[in-house]
Amino acid sequence: MSNQVPSHAQAPSGVIASLPASRLEPLAYLLMRTVFGIVMMTHGVPKLLGTSHGSMADPMAGATRLIADVLHLPGAPVLAWLVAVLETFGGAMLIAGALTRPLAALMTLQMIAICYIHRQHFAWIDRGMEYPLVLLAVALLVAARGGGRWSVDALLAARRRS
């Protein structure tokens, strides 16, 4: 009986395969956190600037309408403005890894609300909820894990320890 791994079952060679997980995981997490922050910013900036976003001519008005008419929450204009600020400045702070857990927790709540809004459709071609559902999972992971090795949060924690 041989203890050797068959050649077809071995990991592929290459730069990524040669990196130990201890080095690759923090890079992958930084990339995910950065992309998530950028995606959030691309939704917030048009709201704050009053510019179109994709097929939405006035995303702030759209957000206000959804908050009022679908979620039935009071103060929809104020809540829509807070969402735009969270997406824009919170997204930028996630990229830096600053206040990561509380911001990601707020974004988790936001994604739950968006999934609820789009609950009738799953398919993305029908403005469904699978895209917000993926963002919900990312936000929840970031809220649970925090900024990671390369973040302002980690830098501040290291300074407090020294």
Secondary structure as GFF3:
##gff-version 3
##sequence-region A 1 162
A	DSSP	three_ten_helix	7	9	.	.	.	ID=ss1
A	DSSP	alpha_helix	15	18	.	.	.	ID=ss2
A	DSSP	alpha_helix	21	49	.	.	.	ID=ss3
A	DSSP	alpha_helix	59	69	.	.	.	ID=ss4
A	DSSP	alpha_helix	76	85	.	.	.	ID=ss5
A	DSSP	pi_helix	86	90	.	.	.	ID=ss6
A	DSSP	alpha_helix	91	96	.	.	.	ID=ss7
A	DSSP	alpha_helix	100	117	.	.	.	ID=ss8
A	DSSP	three_ten_helix	124	126	.	.	.	ID=ss9
A	DSSP	alpha_helix	130	145	.	.	.	ID=ss10
A	DSSP	alpha_helix	152	161	.	.	.	ID=ss11
###
